[in-house]
Amino acid sequence: MALSVAQRRRLDARLEALDLPGPAEQVVAHLRSGAGAADLARLVGAVAVHTSELFRDDVQLSAFREHVLSPRVQRSKQPLRMWSAGCAAGEEVATLLMLLAQEGADPTSRVLGTDLSDLVLTRARELNFPAEALRRVPEALRPRYFEPRAGRQVLVEALRTQAEFRCHNLMETPYPEVEGGFDVIFCRNVLIYFTPDAFQRTVRSLTERLAPGGVLVLSAAEPLLQLPPELRLLPCEHAFFYVRVEGPVVPAPPARREPSLPPAALPDVAPARAAEPGPEPTAVASQPPLLEPAADAMAEADWLFSCVLDGASTGVSDEQSEWNLRRCLELDPDHVAARYLLGMLLEQSGRPDAAVVEYRRARDAVDSGRARPVPFFLNLPRLRVACARAVERLEGGSPG
């Protein structure tokens, strides 16, 4: 990975502060181990580019507002407790505060922002942004929620008082807690830096901090191929969310495509408009659904891709998911979202060399212009970054 002079200085300072013993090979082995996860996160924090935007990924945010936030506010007038994990300079915290205000949520609702960088949090606490950070904020909202100050835009005081910031490393315990659990946890574009084991540990810890019926929001580049038993998938038209089940956890039945979220089980989440499921491929030897040749190849590929996403919450085996993804790619070789998920599955199953091949193919398809946006993965540049990060993580070199 190419680092700037400033990044190299911060990295050298952090390495000196950690005082890791032994030769370089021993240090690398330590950082790759579970015991070294926290130290690795600190090093990442030293060189990470802590930048974001307000209303980042507006497609996902629109789905969140329609299917999660609005029905929750309408059905309960209790204050909401939200957590932005990896909040950078506060852009996501400010975005969530504005969404709460737009929906008329209880004014005592709170949004916690955490990051592992004290320096970044110092800026975040001001909720003071350069004008370019507001480029995605709807014009009508800017005068309502921001005040100009010294050439910058400051979130209005009424919303600033609802924010809280803390330093926290997702690789370390204890995790932030609130009585009864968080109603919503955002952790977007953070887990793409993690190894599969660290990814799964973090998801489990975040899930434990959710209230019953609470919602976990990850980026499209961070799908869960195997859900913890406490989570159920909420697929929407262009986004997906994960909801903690209420009451005793019942293991999902294996290899069946049941509706992911029975309405009675999740009263605070609006049902998404979903297409009727097609027939189910059951094994590698079975034949996929018969569709018109060529013209419907992409539709069949998208359907197989949706089977993989649905299968995360219904107990579908990794072998079945891998078959679905490979069949999807036979039909549409430039279905980069499927290729990215195949890379994730291969990496998580201990096949890093094969995973790198798929990540590189997905990245190259985006670079060549052959890739097409598909439901849930509309942001191809973001997916390209995720592929590059994965290659870098597995090979330790330049992400390309």
N, C-alpha and C positions, 0 to 999 in steps of 0.2 A: 504494500500500500504506500503510495507516495504521500509524504508528510511535508507540511510547510515548516519553515524554520521555527515559528512559534510553537507548532505542535510538537516538534522534536524536543524543544526546550522543556515543555510541560511533561512530555513522556520521560525524559531523562530525570527531571526532578522527582517525578512520581516513583520511578524505579529506585532512585537513591533513597527515598523515604521508606519504601517497602523493605529495602535491605534484604532482597532475596538471595539466599546462599547458593553456591555451586556454580558450575559452568553453564553456558547458555542452554545446552540440551536439558540439563536438570531443571532449569527455570521454566523452560517451555513445557516440560512434562508436568511440573507443578501447576502451571496455569491451566492446563488442559484437564486436570483432575477436579473432582468434586471439591476437595479441600482448598483448591486454588481459585474457585469460582469468584469469590469476593474480590481477591486481588486482581483477577482479570477484569472484572467490572470497573475497578478503579482506574486501571490503565486505559480501558476504553473511554472512560469519562475524561481522561486527560487529553485525548486526541479527537474525541467526537465533535462534530459540528452541531452545536446546540441551536439549530434554527428551525423555525416552523412558521406557520401562517395562521391567522384567524380564519375560522370556517374552512379549515383544510379538509379535503375530500368532501365537498359539499353534497355529493350524491349519497354517501353513507350517512351524513348528518341529517339530510332530509328524511331518509328512511328511519333513522333513529327517532327523529322528532315525531313522525307520523305513527310509527308502530310501537314505540316504547314510551317516550316522554309524555306526549299529549294524553294518551289514555290513562297513564298513571296519575297525572295531575288531576284529570277530570274525576277519577274514581276515588281519590284520596286527597284530602286537603292538608295532610300531614307534611311537615317539612321533609325535603329529600336530602339524602347524604350521598354525595358523589366524590369520586376519587380519580384524578388524572395522574397516572403513574408514568414517570418520564415526561414531565410537563414542560421541559425546556425553559424558555423565558416567559412562560405564563400564557402563551397564545391559546392553548386548549382550555385552560381554566377560564379565561375571559370569554371564549366561545360558549362554554357550557353555562356560564352565568347569564349570558344574553339569551340563550335558549330557554332557560328557566324563567327569565323575566317575560319573554314573549308569550310563554304558555300560562302566565299568571300563577306560577308556583308560589307556595308560602314564602314570604320574604325572609324567613329565618332559615331557609334551606342553605346548605353549606357545600362548598366545593374545595376539596383538599388537593393541592398540587405537590408532588414529590419529585425530586431529582437527586442524582448522586453528586452533583456539582454545587458546592456552596456558592461559587462565583455566579453561576447561572441563576440560582435562587435569589441572590441579592437583587438582580435585575427583575426577576419574576415578581417579587413582592410589590414592586412599584406599579405593575400592570400598565406600563407606559411603553408605547410602541411607535416605531417609525411609520411614516405614512404608507410605505409600500407593504407593510404587514397587513394593512386593511383592504387590500385590493379585492379580496373575495367577500368582504362584508357588504351586504346589500346597502345601496345608497340611502334608503329610508332609515336605516338603523344607525348610521354614523352620528348624526346630530343628537339622536336620542340617548346614545350610550357612551359617547366620547366627548371629551373636552380638549380643545387645542391648548398645548402648553409648550413653549419654547421650540416650536417647529415639530413637535411630536403629538401623539394622540393618547390621552389618558382615559382609562375607563372611569365612568362616573363613580362618585364615592358610595352611592347606595349599593352598587354591585361590588365594589372593592371590599366592603365590610363583610361580604359573604364568603370571601376567599381566605384560605389558610395555606401556608407553605411550610414544608418540612424537608430536611435532608434525609433521604432513604436510598439504600442500595438494594435492589430487588434480589440480589444474591445473598442477602443477610437477613436474619431474623433479629428481633421481632418485626412483623409487618404492622403497619398502621391498623388500628381497630376503632370502631365506633359501636356504641351499644345497639344491639340488634342487627348489626352488619350494614354494609353499604348497599344503597339501592342501585347504584350504577358504578362500575369501574371501567374507565378507559385506559387501555394500555396498547397504544398504536405505534407501529414502526419502532418498537423496542426489541421484541423477541427475535427479530431477524438477525440480531447480532449473537444470539445464544446458541450453544450446542443443543442437540436434541434432548439430552438429559436435563440440562438447565432450563430449557423451554418447558418441559413437562413439569418440573418441580415448581417453576414460577406459576404456571397455570393452576396447579393444585393449590398453591398458597393463596393466589388471588381468589379462587373459587371459595376457599374457606372464609374469606373476609366478606363475601356477599351475603346479604339478607336472603331469606327464602323468597323466591320470585325475583331476586336481584339479577341484573343484566351485566354481562362481561362483553366489552366492545374491543375487538382486535381489528387490525387492518386486514384488508383483503389478502395481503401477502403473508398473513400469519394464520391460516386456517388450522383448525384442530382435526387431524385425521383420526384420532381416537379420543373421544370425549371422556372426561372423568364421569363416574356414574351419577354425580350430583348435577350435571349439566345436560340441558337439552338444546338442540339447535332451533333457532327461529329464523328461517329463510324468508327474506323479503324479495322484492322484484330485482333490486340491484345491490343488495347487501345482506349480510347475515350476522346474527347476534347469538349469544349463548346465555341461557337463562337457568338459574339455579332452581331446581325443583322444590316445591313445597311439600312438607310432610316426609314420611320415610322414603328412602331411596329404593326404588325397585329396579333391579338390573334390566337393561333393555334386552328384548328377545333377539337371538342371533339371526342375522341375515334376512330380516324382514323389513319391508318398506312401509312401516306404520307412519301416520302423521306425526311429525316431529314434536308438536306442542299441542296436546289436547286443550281446547279453550278452558275447560273447567279447572285444569291444573294451574293455569297461569292467568289469574284474573286481571292483572295489571298490565298485560301486554295485548295490543290489538292484533288480531289474526292477520297474517299477510295474505296478499292475493297471490296464490300459487297455482301453477298449472296442474292439471290432473296427472298423477304419475302414470307412466307407461308400464308395460310388462317388465318383469324383473329377470335380468340374466342371473342364473344361479350357479354356474360353474364354468370353468375354462372350456370344457368340452361341449357345453350347450351352445345353441345358436342364438345370436342377438336378434332383436325384433326385426322383422322384415319391413323395409321401407323402400320407397322408389330409389333406384340407383342414381348416384351422382347428385341429383337435385336435392335429396334429403340427407346427404352424407353429413353435412354440418349440423343439421337438426338432431340426427342420431348421436353425433359426437357430443353435442351439448347435453343431450339427455343422459348419456353415460357419465358425463362429468357431474351432473346433478346427482346421479346415483351415489357417487363417491362422497359428495358433501352430505347427503342424507344419511349415508351409511355410517358416518362418524357417530351418530346418536342412536343407531339401531343395531349396533353390534356386528356389522359386516366385517369379515376377516380382512386382514391386510392382503392376503392372496387374492381375494375377490376384488378388492379395490385396485390392486395392481393390474389385474386382468382388465377391469373396466377402463383404466387409464390407457393401457397399451392399445386396446381396441379403439378407444377414442382417437388416439394418435394415428392409428392406421387409416381412419376415416378422414382425419384432418391433421396432417403432420405439423401444421403451424398453429395448433391450438396451444398457445404458450401457457395458459393457466393450467391445463392438464399436464403439460410437460414439467412445469414448476412443481405441481403437487406430486408427480411421479418422482422427481428429484428428492422432495421431502420424505416420501415414503421409503425410498431406497436408503437415504441417509439414516433415517430412524431405525431401519432394520439392519444396520451395520454393513452397508455396501457403499462406502464413500466414493470409490472410484467411479462406479456406475452413476452415482448421484451427480458427480461433477459433470459427467457427459451430458446429462439431461439439463442441468442448470445452464451449461454453456450453449446448448442448442436453443433453449428458450431465449436466452439473452441475444443470441445471434439472429433469431427470427424477428425480435423487436427491432434490432439495429437495421435489418434489411428491409423493413417495412412490410414483411409478409404477414406478420401477426395481426389478428383481429381482436378487438375487445369482445368479451363475452360477459354474460350476467355475473355479477359479483366481482369481476376483475376488469373493470372499465379503464382503470388507470395503468396503461401499459408502461409509461416511464417509471412509475413506482414499482411495478413488477420487475422491470429490468434491473432496478437498483437492488431488489431483493435477491435476484439471481446472482448479481455480481458480488453481493455480500456473502452469499453462500459459497461461491467459488473461492473467495478470499479466505473464508473461515476454514474450508477444507484443505486448501493448498498452501495457505500462508503467504501467498504472493500478491501481486497486483490483481485487483478485481477485474480489470479490463474495461 
